[in-house]
Amino acid sequence: MAYTWADFQTAEPDFAETVRQRFAAYPHHVLGTLRGDGSPRLSGLEVDFRSGELWLGMMPRSRKALDLRRDPRFALHTNPGGGTDMGGGDVRVDGRAVEVTDPSALARYAREADPPQPFHLFRAELTGVVRVRVEDDRLVVQVWHPGRPLRTVRRGND
C-alpha cells in the first residue's frame, strides 16, 4: 500500500509535524537516488509539503529526475545545519517517487507553488521515516514504517 504524507500525518501526527518542522528549518536538503549502474547519487533539493503530499520538484532532465524515472526509490535527508547543534535531530524519509505527468495536475501545482519552469514533479510515497537525536547524552532513534506504530530506541549511558 502506498503511504502519502497525509497518511503519515494521520498515523503519527506529532511525529509527522516534528519531521515537517525539521525540513522547514532549511530550504535545501539532500536527495539520494540510484544511478543506472546502481551506485548512489546525492543531490541538493528543495521539498514542498502541500495538499497532504510531500513533493519533489526538479529541473528538466536533471540527473536526479532521470534516476527517479528509471528507479523510483529514494532517501531524502534533512539539512543538518551549521555547527554541532542538530536542532531537532537528523531526519530521513525513504520512499518511492511517483512522477506527475498529468498536464492539469502540473498546471495546478505550478499555480499554487510557482516553481521555475519547466520542471519535473514527483509525489513521494513513504516507505519509512527515521529521526535520530541526542537527548541527555543518549542516542534516541525514532522509526516509523507504514502500517506499524512508531518505535523509539534509546542507546548509551546504560
C-alpha positions, 0 to 999 in steps of 0.5 A: 500500500502506498503511504502519502504524507497525509497518511503519515500525518494521520498515523503519527501526527506529532511525529509527522509535524516534528519531521515537517518542522525539521525540513522547514528549518532549511530550504535545501536538503539532500536527495539520494537516488540510484544511478543506472549502474546502481551506485548512489547519487546525492543531490541538493533539493528543495521539498514542498509539503502541500495538499497532504503530499510531500513533493519533489520538484526538479529541473528538466532532465536533471540527473536526479529526475532521470534516476527517479524515472528509471528507479523510483526509490529514494532517501531524502535527508534533512539539512543538518545545519551549521555547527554541532547543534542538530536542532531537532535531530537528523531526519530521513524519509525513504520512499518511492517517487511517483512522477506527475505527468498529468498536464492539469495536475502540473498546471495546478501545482505550478499555480499554487507553488510557482516553481521555475519552469519547466520542471519535473514533479514527483509525489513521494510515497513513504516507505519509512521515516527515521529521526535520530537525536541526542537527548541527555547524552543518549542516542534516541532513534525514532522509526516509523514504517507504514502500517506499524506504530512508531518505535523509539530506541534509546542507546548509551549511558546504560 
